[in-house]
Amino acid sequence: MSDSPIFKRIKEDVADNEVVLFMKGTPVFPQCGFSAAVVQALGNLGVRFKGIDVLADPELREGIKEFSDWPTVPQLYVKGEFVGGCDIVREMYENGELAEYLNTNGIERQMANPE
């Protein structure tokens, strides 16, 4: 893997935060439906996460795809591990795997009405 400054930055963000979503836009104002869907799934599960807007940095937008060897954004990382993009996260959410995965990894969830 490259030692480029953008890879170093990605590694730091992923290492320093339990849950990171590289996305288009921000958690408050997603700029694409796919990013919005992942934000909604995480929100419904009460997960606090760091959202990183790839639209603000073209180098990051391309770098994250190369870093993960995944062609699209959004990309979800939990405890340093790449989980997947929108379709994978949405499917995991819908069948309960995402909640189970987060619990298994010790991710704290703040639920108004726990599942």
Secondary structure, DSSP 8 states (H G I E B T S, - for coil): ----HHHHHHHHHHHH-SEEEEESB-SSSBSSHHHHHHHHHHHHTTB--EEEEGGG-HHHHHHHHHHHT--SS-EEEETTEEEE-HHHHHHHHHTTHHHHHHHHTT--B--SS--
